[in-house]
Amino acid sequence: MRALVTGATSGIGRALADRLATRGYDLILVARDADRLATTAEEIRAARRVTCEVLPADLTAEDGLAAVEARLTTERDPVDVLVNNAGIGLPPGGYLGNPVQASMTLNRINVDSVLRLTHAALPGMTARRRGGLITVSSIAGFAPGTPAITYSASKAWATTFGEGLHHLLRGSGVTSTTVAPGFVRSEFHQRSGVSTAHLPDWLWLTPPVVAEAAVRGFERGTPLVIPGPAWRTAYAISRLLPRRWVRTGFARLMSRTSRKGANR
Ligand SMILES: NC(=O)c1ccc[n+]([C@@H]2O[C@H](COP(=O)([O-])OP(=O)(O)OC[C@H]3O[C@@H](n4cnc5c(N)ncnc54)[C@H](OP(=O)(O)O)[C@@H]3O)[C@@H](O)[C@H]2O)c1
């Protein structure tokens, strides 16, 4: 079995690559930084007896997306599992405080790349009647009401898309698992320029915990995985609360990520 992981050099994607290698999957790693991809592949090959291709690509650029689509439609050494993980947040200021291009770039990776790579991967998977999709969404997709509404909206899209695929693919031999983590210690917030210093430790998950929950959920055919008991409880409670409380409660929490405004 072979898995293609986008955003595989850091955070959740790196942990997912490690976890899948532990389960014996050969890997194709996608990210922009070619040197870091090569180092990551070396480390994985040294630790596990799996093959590890690298595919440097910018998923916000047409040629990058086309290169990954081409790999997904290649019949030789086919891809059994597509992990749509790469994603970005908005800089402080959120939707209104940044040029609209920031939200358009975010949509390009958080939405368009997921849409296109999945469409490229699925015909081969369904023809072979095996494999599937892991989509890394976010708990933010259930919680509008932050200044970064385009991030929340992109993850609401990803969750609906991934769960919808689970339904659509019933009986096909192909499964879809969507993962919606809360805060995860990675490079995500630093890349967006957001301080998270005011958030309490207990809110945070680690990439290996998220990756383990995601892969276990995928192996069981679970449509939606919320990693960590605290976030699972918060999600369950939020479904019983009035929508207005969910909007304002999450906005309050997120406003603690930055004096200039929340951005996840
Ligand atoms: N961290 C959190 O609190 C959190 C919570 C919930 C959900 N998530 C979601 O989890 C996913 C992974 O985030 P993370 O926290 O692991 O982030 P991260 O540590 O910043 O890792 C991002 C990865 O994506 C790659 N990447 C970024 N822009 C790219 C582009 N334009 N084209 C191709 N690859 C690109 C990066 O490598 P290069 O820079 O070399 O391209 C890196 O490998 C995202 O979808 C995010 O929305 C994160």
The ligand as an SDF file (V2000), in Angstrom:
LIG
                    3D

 48 52  0  0  0  0  0  0  0  0999 V2000
   -1.8460   23.3630   14.2420 N   0  0  0  0  0  0  0  0  0  0  0  0
   -3.1270   23.4260   14.5970 C   0  0  0  0  0  0  0  0  0  0  0  0
   -3.4740   23.9380   15.6870 O   0  0  0  0  0  0  0  0  0  0  0  0
   -4.1840   22.8380   13.6950 C   0  0  0  0  0  0  0  0  0  0  0  0
   -5.4420   22.5810   14.2400 C   0  0  0  0  0  0  0  0  0  0  0  0
   -6.4340   22.0350   13.4450 C   0  0  0  0  0  0  0  0  0  0  0  0
   -6.1800   21.7500   12.1210 C   0  0  0  0  0  0  0  0  0  0  0  0
   -4.9400   22.0240   11.5930 N   0  0  0  0  0  0  0  0  0  0  0  0
   -4.7310   21.6940   10.1780 C   0  0  0  0  0  0  0  0  0  0  0  0
   -3.7130   20.7020   10.0930 O   0  0  0  0  0  0  0  0  0  0  0  0
   -3.0760   20.7830    8.8190 C   0  0  0  0  0  0  0  0  0  0  0  0
   -1.5710   20.7340    9.0110 C   0  0  0  0  0  0  0  0  0  0  0  0
   -1.2020   21.8300    9.8150 O   0  0  0  0  0  0  0  0  0  0  0  0
    0.0520   21.8090   10.7890 P   0  0  0  0  0  0  0  0  0  0  0  0
   -0.4200   22.3650   12.0800 O   0  0  0  0  0  0  0  0  0  0  0  0
    0.7270   20.5050   10.7700 O   0  0  0  0  0  0  0  0  0  0  0  0
    0.9380   22.9330   10.0450 O   0  0  0  0  0  0  0  0  0  0  0  0
    2.5040   23.1310    9.8060 P   0  0  0  0  0  0  0  0  0  0  0  0
    3.3070   22.5700   10.9180 O   0  0  0  0  0  0  0  0  0  0  0  0
    2.6230   24.5910    9.4760 O   0  0  0  0  0  0  0  0  0  0  0  0
    2.8080   22.2590    8.4820 O   0  0  0  0  0  0  0  0  0  0  0  0
    2.3470   22.6820    7.2350 C   0  0  0  0  0  0  0  0  0  0  0  0
    2.8770   21.7270    6.1600 C   0  0  0  0  0  0  0  0  0  0  0  0
    2.2610   22.0910    4.9240 O   0  0  0  0  0  0  0  0  0  0  0  0
    3.2530   22.4340    3.9550 C   0  0  0  0  0  0  0  0  0  0  0  0
    2.7450   23.5380    3.1350 N   0  0  0  0  0  0  0  0  0  0  0  0
    2.4260   24.7930    3.5400 C   0  0  0  0  0  0  0  0  0  0  0  0
    2.0400   25.5420    2.5010 N   0  0  0  0  0  0  0  0  0  0  0  0
    2.1140   24.7250    1.4080 C   0  0  0  0  0  0  0  0  0  0  0  0
    1.8650   24.9160    0.0210 C   0  0  0  0  0  0  0  0  0  0  0  0
    1.4910   26.1250   -0.4670 N   0  0  0  0  0  0  0  0  0  0  0  0
    2.0450   23.8830   -0.8210 N   0  0  0  0  0  0  0  0  0  0  0  0
    2.4490   22.6730   -0.3510 C   0  0  0  0  0  0  0  0  0  0  0  0
    2.6900   22.4310    0.9470 N   0  0  0  0  0  0  0  0  0  0  0  0
    2.5360   23.4520    1.8120 C   0  0  0  0  0  0  0  0  0  0  0  0
    4.4870   22.8210    4.7700 C   0  0  0  0  0  0  0  0  0  0  0  0
    5.7220   22.6170    4.0790 O   0  0  0  0  0  0  0  0  0  0  0  0
    6.3690   23.7730    3.1170 P   0  0  0  0  0  0  0  0  0  0  0  0
    6.3470   25.0560    3.8960 O   0  0  0  0  0  0  0  0  0  0  0  0
    7.7500   23.2770    2.7850 O   0  0  0  0  0  0  0  0  0  0  0  0
    5.5030   23.8320    1.8980 O   0  0  0  0  0  0  0  0  0  0  0  0
    4.3770   21.8240    5.9350 C   0  0  0  0  0  0  0  0  0  0  0  0
    4.8710   20.5710    5.5220 O   0  0  0  0  0  0  0  0  0  0  0  0
   -3.6030   22.0570    8.1700 C   0  0  0  0  0  0  0  0  0  0  0  0
   -4.6020   21.7220    7.2140 O   0  0  0  0  0  0  0  0  0  0  0  0
   -4.2230   22.8440    9.3170 C   0  0  0  0  0  0  0  0  0  0  0  0
   -5.2640   23.6910    8.8920 O   0  0  0  0  0  0  0  0  0  0  0  0
   -3.9420   22.5470   12.3520 C   0  0  0  0  0  0  0  0  0  0  0  0
  1  2  1  0
  2  3  2  0
  2  4  1  0
  4  5  1  0
  4 48  2  0
  5  6  2  0
  6  7  1  0
  7  8  2  0
  8  9  1  0
  8 48  1  0
  9 10  1  0
  9 46  1  0
 10 11  1  0
 11 12  1  0
 11 44  1  0
 12 13  1  0
 13 14  1  0
 14 15  2  0
 14 16  1  0
 14 17  1  0
 17 18  1  0
 18 19  2  0
 18 20  1  0
 18 21  1  0
 21 22  1  0
 22 23  1  0
 23 24  1  0
 23 42  1  0
 24 25  1  0
 25 26  1  0
 25 36  1  0
 26 27  1  0
 26 35  1  0
 27 28  2  0
 28 29  1  0
 29 30  1  0
 29 35  2  0
 30 31  1  0
 30 32  2  0
 32 33  1  0
 33 34  2  0
 34 35  1  0
 36 37  1  0
 36 42  1  0
 37 38  1  0
 38 39  2  0
 38 40  1  0
 38 41  1  0
 42 43  1  0
 44 45  1  0
 44 46  1  0
 46 47  1  0
M  CHG  2   8   1  16  -1
M  END
$$$$
